[in-house]
Amino acid sequence: MGIISVRVSEDVKRRMERLKHINWSQVVREAIMRVLEEEEGRNLARAVLLNEKVRKKAPAGWNSTEVIRYWREHRY
């Protein structure tokens, strides 16, 4: 497991020390995971929106079956 350091003010440190029953390392890990999941979800949503914007629509009357058959017949 990797190690990171977090700096808090002296006041926050004193308040944390009063609550000895709380595992502050676990609180920080959970907060980091929550932020990572939110950001990754946002990135996925942005990717979906971008994909929708750049995706081209087929022209009216275009028949994909005919195009596939044409290229299968002419590839060799």
Summary of the structure (lengths in Angstrom):
residues: 76
radius of gyration: 27.2
end to end distance: 55.6
largest distance: 78.6
contacts: 106
relative contact order: 0.05
helix: 67%
strand: 0%
